[in-house]
Amino acid sequence: MKKTENSIEQKIGRMKDRSHSEPKKFPENIQRQERIRCFSMSQAATQFNIGVRALYKILRKKGHFIKYGRSHLPKSELIEKGYFQNKMRDFHSGTITGQYVQTYVTPSGMSFLGELIQNQRGLKDEIE
């Protein structure tokens, strides 16, 4: 029993030493991605009670997104501002495998989208 207590005390001591040491440094973009809770475009559209296609349409009309093949991609300025993040994803379909880009909305991007959609809805009300 004495050995176990010693080893537990030693482990606790090592853990305390580590907790006071400097945290590991990661590249800034990795740190930021781990801290931010992002939403998929469909989750964002659901939050604003519109369809994802309607959301993409608004973003393309305003010049914030471009359509590239079957994908909708945000302009680089919006990624640099921290509104959106693009992540590479793998897909497997039978014998076919590949990658695609999935766009995520950051919390600041949700605020941006909220203002954009509110302005869009205001314009529709003025027209009608």
C-alpha positions in Angstrom: 0.0 0.0 0.0 2.9 2.3 0.8 4.3 2.0 -2.8 0.9 3.0 -4.3 0.6 6.0 -2.1 4.1 7.1 -3.1 3.4 6.7 -6.8 0.1 8.6 -6.5 1.8 11.4 -4.6 4.6 11.4 -7.2 2.0 11.6 -10.0 0.2 14.4 -8.3 3.5 16.3 -7.8 4.4 15.9 -11.5 0.9 17.1 -12.6 1.3 20.2 -10.4 4.7 20.9 -11.9 3.2 20.6 -15.4 0.3 22.9 -14.6 2.7 25.7 -13.7 4.8 25.2 -16.8 4.2 27.1 -20.0 1.4 25.7 -22.2 2.3 24.2 -25.5 2.4 26.7 -28.4 0.4 25.8 -31.4 0.1 27.8 -34.6 -2.4 30.7 -34.1 -4.9 29.3 -36.6 -5.1 26.0 -34.8 -5.6 27.6 -31.5 -8.4 29.8 -32.9 -10.1 26.8 -34.6 -10.2 24.8 -31.3 -11.7 27.7 -29.3 -14.4 28.7 -31.8 -17.7 26.8 -32.0 -18.6 26.8 -35.7 -22.0 26.1 -37.3 -22.6 24.4 -40.7 -24.3 26.4 -43.3 -27.5 24.4 -42.8 -27.4 24.9 -39.0 -27.0 28.7 -39.6 -29.9 28.7 -42.1 -32.1 26.9 -39.6 -31.2 29.5 -36.9 -32.6 32.3 -39.2 -35.7 30.3 -40.3 -34.7 30.2 -43.9 -33.5 27.3 -46.2 -29.9 26.7 -46.9 -30.5 27.4 -50.7 -32.1 30.7 -49.9 -29.1 31.6 -47.6 -26.6 30.8 -50.4 -28.8 32.8 -52.9 -28.7 35.9 -50.6 -24.9 35.6 -50.1 -24.3 35.2 -53.8 -26.5 38.1 -54.7 -24.7 40.4 -52.2 -21.3 39.2 -53.7 -20.2 37.5 -50.5 -20.1 34.0 -52.0 -19.2 32.5 -55.3 -20.4 29.3 -56.9 -17.6 27.0 -57.9 -19.0 23.9 -59.6 -21.5 22.5 -57.2 -19.9 24.3 -54.2 -20.6 27.7 -52.7 -17.5 29.3 -51.3 -17.1 32.5 -49.3 -14.9 35.3 -50.6 -11.4 35.4 -48.9 -12.1 38.7 -47.2 -14.9 37.1 -45.2 -12.6 34.3 -44.1 -9.9 36.8 -43.1 -12.5 38.7 -41.1 -13.3 35.5 -39.2 -16.9 35.1 -40.4 -16.4 31.8 -42.1 -14.0 28.8 -42.1 -13.4 26.3 -44.9 -12.4 22.7 -43.9 -11.5 19.9 -46.2 -13.6 16.8 -45.7 -13.2 13.3 -47.2 -16.0 11.3 -48.8 -16.4 7.7 -49.7 -19.0 6.5 -52.1 -18.6 2.9 -53.1 -15.2 2.7 -54.8 -15.0 6.4 -55.3 -13.2 8.5 -52.7 -12.3 12.2 -52.8 -12.4 15.5 -50.9 -14.6 18.5 -50.8 -14.7 21.8 -49.0 -17.3 22.4 -46.3 -17.9 26.0 -45.1 -18.6 26.7 -41.4 -20.0 29.9 -39.9 -18.2 31.4 -36.8 -20.1 33.2 -34.1 -19.1 36.6 -35.6 -20.3 35.2 -38.9 -23.7 34.5 -37.3 -23.9 38.1 -36.3 -22.9 39.1 -39.9 -25.5 36.8 -41.4 -28.2 38.0 -38.9 -27.7 41.6 -40.1 -27.6 40.6 -43.7 -30.8 38.6 -43.5 -32.6 41.2 -41.4 -31.7 43.8 -44.1 -32.9 41.4 -46.8 -36.2 40.9 -45.0 -36.6 44.7 -44.5 -36.2 45.2 -48.3 -38.9 42.6 -49.1 -41.3 44.3 -46.6 -40.7 47.7 -48.3 -41.4 46.3 -51.8 -44.6 44.6 -50.7 
